[in-house]
């Protein structure tokens, strides 16, 4: 996934996710500043932390927005339930 205009949105399918291979397509520093989640349960925003597995209460249907430097690339990995 590429952040092309300072943000990127995604409709979440599973309740656990992580980001991998965060890099910048050019010689600048890669950065994801914030992740926001908007769903039926409400809205929350938090700072991105590398190597963290994020767990959402809603198991699907939330919109995730990743805010960061332009042309930051990353791989979104959705994980199955921890149960």
C-alpha positions as CSV (number, residue, x, y, z in Angstrom):
1,X,0.0,0.0,0.0
2,X,1.2,3.5,-0.7
3,X,0.3,6.7,1.1
4,X,0.1,9.1,-1.9
5,X,-1.7,12.2,-0.6
6,X,-0.7,12.1,3.1
7,X,-3.3,9.5,4.0
8,X,-4.7,6.1,2.9
9,X,-8.0,4.5,3.8
10,X,-9.0,0.8,4.0
11,X,-12.1,-1.1,5.0
12,X,-10.9,-3.6,7.7
13,X,-12.0,-7.2,7.4
14,X,-10.4,-8.9,10.5
15,X,-10.1,-7.6,14.1
16,X,-6.2,-7.9,14.3
17,X,-3.7,-6.2,12.1
18,X,-0.1,-5.1,11.9
19,X,2.0,-3.1,9.5
20,X,5.2,-4.5,7.9
21,X,7.9,-3.2,5.5
22,X,7.3,0.5,6.2
23,X,9.5,2.4,3.8
24,X,9.6,5.5,1.7
25,X,9.6,5.2,-2.1
26,X,12.1,8.1,-2.4
27,X,15.2,9.0,-0.3
28,X,13.1,10.6,2.5
29,X,12.2,9.2,5.8
30,X,9.2,6.8,5.9
31,X,6.6,7.8,8.4
32,X,3.2,6.8,9.5
33,X,2.1,9.3,12.1
34,X,-1.4,8.2,13.0
35,X,-3.9,5.5,12.5
36,X,-7.6,6.3,12.9
37,X,-10.5,3.8,13.2
38,X,-14.1,4.7,12.4
39,X,-16.9,2.2,12.9
40,X,-20.3,1.6,14.5
41,X,-18.6,1.5,18.0
42,X,-17.2,5.0,17.4
43,X,-14.0,6.7,16.4
44,X,-10.5,6.5,17.9
45,X,-7.1,7.7,16.7
46,X,-3.6,6.6,17.9
47,X,0.0,7.0,17.1
48,X,1.6,4.3,14.9
49,X,4.0,2.0,16.8
50,X,6.3,-0.3,14.8
51,X,6.0,-4.1,15.4
52,X,2.7,-3.7,17.2
53,X,-0.3,-5.9,16.6
54,X,-3.5,-3.8,16.8
55,X,-6.7,-5.5,18.0
56,X,-10.0,-3.9,17.2
57,X,-13.3,-4.7,19.1
58,X,-15.2,-4.8,15.8
59,X,-14.4,-7.9,13.7
60,X,-15.0,-6.1,10.4
61,X,-16.5,-3.1,8.7
62,X,-14.3,-0.4,10.3
63,X,-12.6,2.2,8.1
64,X,-8.9,2.6,8.9
65,X,-7.1,5.7,7.9
66,X,-3.3,5.8,7.9
67,X,-1.8,9.3,8.0
68,X,1.8,9.9,7.2
69,X,4.5,11.2,4.8
70,X,3.7,11.1,1.1
71,X,4.9,8.1,-0.8
72,X,5.4,6.0,2.4
73,X,4.9,2.3,1.5
74,X,3.8,-0.4,3.9
75,X,2.3,-3.8,3.9
76,X,-1.0,-4.2,5.9
77,X,-1.3,-7.7,7.4
78,X,-4.7,-8.7,8.7
79,X,-4.5,-11.6,11.3
80,X,-7.1,-14.0,12.4
81,X,-8.6,-13.9,15.9
82,X,-6.2,-14.6,18.9
83,X,-8.8,-17.0,20.3
